Amino acid sequence: MNVPRLEKEIGIEAYATKTLGIGGRLRRFPEDFKVEEVLENGSTAKIEPPNIADITGHGRYLVCVLVKRNIDTFQAVQTVANKLGISAERIQFGGIKDASALTAQHISISRMLPKQMQKIKTSNLQLYPQGFSNDKIRSGLLFGNQFHINVRAISHPTSTITKRLENTNHQLIKLGGCPNFFGHQRFGTARAITHIVGKHILLDEWEKAALTFLAKPSAYEHPESRDARQRLLDNQDYKEALGYFPPKLVYERNMLVHLAKQPRDFAGAFHRLPKRLCQLFIQAYQSYLFNKFLSQRIRSGMPLRKPLKEESKLATNSEDYVALPLIGYKQALSTGPQGEIEKKILEEEGALPRNFKVSIMPEISSKGGLRTALSQVINLETGKPAKDFTHLNKKMLSLGFTLRKGSYATIVLREFMKPKNPVKAGF
């Protein structure tokens, strides 16, 4: 089955299922893509959380539910910090949530009182205090995310939609889950460049990294942003670019401020970005390599659930699962046939595990790790296809499911939808 070129560019080169897709479009409205974070202790961050009138007790951190609409996690956290008049470093969160969505997640803020949260209410984010804790929110506390998604603009009749859903779900159940690819938003769907920036950083190509982030245009982004990037690419006048780069390109403008004063200090320009964003560049390249490893494993016909005798594995609930490497300076390649696949891909990329130790910015270096090849789709529920009032003569379908942390809803959805163009399909 053909995989779109845009997916191949982020290392996704295969489907796990051989069924026909239902097509359709995601994210017609932010409310069509709802995400609610779940902690290991069962606590769920609700988009409409209950009001807690009086929060008593004490603790080093104030734990809140952050509800955001159509804004990325980094910008949301910075907005909260600005309104509270504090450093963003005092705000901790466990996971990055979709930008083009309506999401709820836990955050913790050090040395803060509930009454101060009254300052936080904008058109696209709200903060709901939940209580005090001596533990900050971090990724280790996360279980996963609940998704409630509407797929719109489906052209097929109800019987076809239902049959294709059943066929795909049957194959995923037989497989034992969905391939645990890193999803489109990890790389930037409209402008998939994060992993490219990460690769240049790892190879000590800081000018290429900066120009990729600032000036590589995409046909799918807003024309104003695309034109600004192209203009900068053509003349590389960073001071002049500050005059025409759109205000919404906050991170780019932060880098341009630095480069306008020191036009050759490209590594220094990256220091103007949030540390977690710079880490994301490195992680995106790890993700790209993982996607390539997993794609080739699927195409080779090797098992995704049960590891071969000589392979790396992760134990979950007393059962062993196939685990592939997230390349880092301490993470070895797999052994056996899978290891040969990985070795060949790294040779083609011109990258080595030792490159993941970044001397100029040691704080973004990565040791690497392991990631399961499959992701379990928990409590999948599909509604009945209904009339889509936003698209004449088309259908809409609602789906709900839970995924463990680090797994992407869009990867599950691509198996059901089989989009020809992920960007136009809202991925």
N, C-alpha and C positions, 0 to 999 in steps of 0.2 A: 504494500500500500504506500502511495506517495506521501512524503512528509513535506510540508511547506518549506521553502527556502529560508524563511525567517526563523524557523525552528532549527534548521541545520546550523545556522549561524551561531546558535547558543548551545550547540552540541547535542541537541535532541534529534536523532536520526532514525527513530523507529517507533512503531506502535506495538503495544503488547497484545492488542486485540485485532482480529482480522474482519471485524464487522463493519457495516456501513454506518455512518454517523447521522445524527438528526439535524446537523447544521444549526443555524440560529445565531443569535447575538447576545453577548453579555453586557452588563453595565449601561443599559439605556439610561438608567437613573442610578445614583449611588445606592439607593435603597434596594436595588436589584441584586446587590452583592453585600450581604451582611455577614460580619465576622464577630464572634463573641469568644473571648479567650477563657480557657479553663485551666485552673491550677491543679497540681497533683493532689491537693487536699479536697478537690471537688468544687471549690469556689469558682463561680462563673461570673465574668464581667458582662453584665447585661446592658444592652443598648438603652433600655428603660429601667435603670436600677431603682430599687425601693428607696424612698426617702428615709434617711436616718437623722431624726430630729436632734438628738443629743448624743454626741460621741464622748464617752467618758474614758477614763484610764490614761495611760501615758505610754510613751515609747519614743525611740530615737527617730522613727519614721512615721509620717502620716501616709497611710495607704489610701489611694483614690482609684475610682474607675474613670478613665479618660475615654470619652465618646467623641469621635471625630468623623467628619464627613468631607470627602474629597480633598484630603490633605495628607501628606506623608508624615510618618511618625517623627522624623527629625524636626520638621518644621513645626509640628504641633507642640513638641516638647520645648522648642525655642520660644514659641509664642507664650506658653505657660510661664517660662522663666522670665521673659520680658515683662509680663504683666505683674508678676510677683516681685520683680526687681532683684532677682537672684541669678546665680550662675546656673546654666543648664547642667553642669556637673553634679548639682544637688538633686537632680531628678533621675531616677533609675527606672528602667523598663526591661521586660524579659524578651520581647520579640518585636520585630518590625511588622506592622500590619499594612495591608493593601492601601494605596493612596486613593485610587478610584473606587471607593467603597464607603459603606457606613460601618464603622468598627467600634468595638469596646474592648479595652484592655486595662490591666492593672498597672499602676505606676506607684512609686514611693517617692516622697519628698522629705529630705532631712530637715529637722528643726522647723517644723511648720505647724500652724494651728488650723483647725477646720474653718474658723470664721474668715480666714484669709482667702479661702477658695471662692468667696462671693465675687471676687474680682474677675474670675475666670468664666466668662460666658460670651462667646462670639457666635457668628452665624454658622461656623463650621466646627466648633469644638466646645465641649462642656466638661466640667470636672465635678465628680461626686465623691466627697469624703466617705470612707467606709470604716476607718478605725485606725488605732495606733499599733505599731509593731516595732520590735527591736531588730527585725530582719528586713533588709531591703529586697525589693522585687528584682529577681535575676532569672536568667534562662533556666537554671536548675530547678526552679519552683514550678515551671510550666509543664502541663500535661499535653495540651494541644489547643485546637480551635474548633468551635462549632460553626458551620456554614449554612446559610439560608440564601439560596440563589434562584433567581428567575432567569430562564433562558427565553428570550423573545425572538420574534421574527422567524419562526420555524415554518417552512413552506410545506411540509408534508402533512398528509391527512393523519388523523388521530391514530388509526390502526397501524400505520407505518411507524409513527413515533414510538408507540407502545412496543411494537415488535422489536425495533432496533435497540431500544433501551434494555429489554429483556435479554436479547442476544449478547449485548456487550456486558451486561452485569453477570450473566452466566459465565462468560469467559474469564472475567476478573475474579469471580469466586473460585473457579477451577484453578486459576493461577496462584491464588492465595493472597491477592492484593493488587495494587496498582504500582507500576514502576515508580521508584522514588526519585524521579528526575527533579532537579531544581527548576522552579517555574519561571515563566516569562518575566515576571516583575523583578526577579532577582537581578536581571540584566538591564531592565528598562525596555518595556515592550515597544514603545514608539521610537526609541533610540537606544538600541541594544549595544551599549559601549562600555558598561562598567567593567566587564571582564577584560576588555582590550586595554583599558586604562591600567587595570591591575597587572596585566602581563608586562606592560612597558615599565611600570614601577619595579617589578621583580627583576627585570633585565637591566635596571639602572638607566633607563631611557626616559629621564624626567621631562625633557622637552616634548617628546612624542606623547607622553602621558598627559601633559597639560593641554597640548593642542587637541588631543582626542576629546578630552573632557569639555574644553571650551568651544572648540571650533569645528568639530565633525558634525555636519548637518545631516538631518534625516528627512526623507520625503514625507514621513508620517507625523512630524511635530508641527506646532503652530507656525504658520508662514513668517510671523514676526521674529520668532526665535531662530528659525531656519535661515532667514536672510541675515540676521545679525551674526550667526556663526560663520556663514559663507564670507561675509565681509571681513571678519577677523582673520579667517583662513587666508584670504587673498593678500591682506596688507600687514598682518601681525603687529598692528599698532595698538598696544594694550591701553594706553592712556586715552586714545580716541574712542576705543570700544566702550569705555565707561559712559560715554555720551549717548550711545544708541542701544546698548544691551538692555532688554526689557527688565523692569524691576522685579518681575516674578522669578527671574533666574538668579535667585539669592546667592547660591553657592558660587556660581560663575563670577558674579560681581565681586564677591569677597576675594577671589583669586586675582581678579583684574586690578583691584585696589593695590595689591602687593606688587603685581607685575608692572603697573604704571610707574612705580618708584624704582623697582629693581627688575628690569625686563629680562635678565638672564637667570634669575634665581627661581627656577621652576620648582625645585624641591621645597623652597621656602613658601611658595604659593600654596602648596598642599597643606602646609601647617596652618593656613587660614581656615581650613575646613574642620568640621567636627571630627574628632578622632574616630568615632564609630563609622562615619561615612568613609574615611580613608581605609579603615579595616574592611569595609564592605567591598572596596575595589579588589583587595587581595582575596577575600572570600568568594567573590564573583568568578575570579579566574579558577580557583579551586573547584567551584561549582561547574564551570564549563568543562574542565577536565573530567570531573566525575560523570557528567552527562555523556561525554564521549566514551568513557569506559563502559558505562551501562548500555549505551546504544550498541556498541560492538558486541557486548555479551548477548544481548537480545538477538542480534542479527546472526550470531554464531550458533544460536540454538542451545547454549548452555543454560542450566537451570537457574531460576531467580530466587527460589525459596530454599531449597536444600543445598548446602555447600558441598562441593567436591571434597574428597578426603584431605587434600593438601591445602585447602583454601582458608582465608580469614573468615571468622564467623562472629556474630554477636548473639549472646544468649538472652532470650526474652521469655519469661514464663516457662523456664526449663526447656525451651526449644531453641535450637540453633537456626540462625538465619544467615543467608549470604550477606557479607559486608564487603564493600569496595572502599578503597582509600580516598580520603580527602588529602591530597598531596600537601605535605608540609616538610619542614626541615628535620623532623623526627619521625615522620611516617614512611615506612617502607612500602614498596610496591607489593602487590599480591604475588603468590607463587603459582606455578603451573601454567596452564593455557591462558588464564586471566592475566597473569603477570606479563606474559608475552604481548598481549593486547596493549596493556598499559605502557610497557617499555617502548613499543613502536609509536604510540601516540605522543609520548613525551619527546622522543627523538624528532618527530615531525614538527613539534611545537618549538623545539630548541630550548626547552626548559628542564631544570633539574630540581629535585627536592631542596637542595641547599639554597636555591634562589629565594625561598620563602623566608629567609632571615634577611630583613631589610636594615642595612647598617645605618642609613641616613634617618630612618624613622623606625627605630626598633620596636616602638609600641604597636606597630601594625604587623609585625612579624607573626607567622603562624606555624605552630608545631605540626598541624595536621590532625588527622584522626580517621575514624571509620564511620561509614553510613550504610544502613541497610539498603539492599537493592530493591526491596518491596516496601510499600506503605499500606497498612491495613485501612480499608475504608469502613468506618464504624457507623453502625445504625443508619445505613442509607435508606432514605425515604424519597419516593417520587410521587408527585401529585398527578392528577389526571390532566392531560393537555386541555387547555382552555383557550378561548378567543383572546387574542392580543389586541387590545383596543388602541394601541399605539402604532400598529401596522395593519393596514387593511388586508383582510383575507388571510392573515397569518395566525399561527398558534403561539401560545406561551406555556412553558412548563416550569414548575417549581421543584427544586431538589433541596434536600437537607442531609447533611452527613457531618461526621466528626473525623478529624485527622490528628495524629500525634504531631507534636511540635516539630517544626522544620520541614513538614510535608505541605505540598501546595495543592489547593483546590483546583487550580487551572489545569494541573496535570491529570486529575481525575476527569475533569470536564472535557479535555481534549480527546480522551478515549471515547466518550459518549457523542461528542459533537463532530469530530474529525474536520476541523475548520480548514478551509482552503487558504484563507488569509487571516492569521491570528490577530493582526492589528484591527482590521475591519470587523472582526468578530468580537472585539472587546476584550481580548486577552491581555 
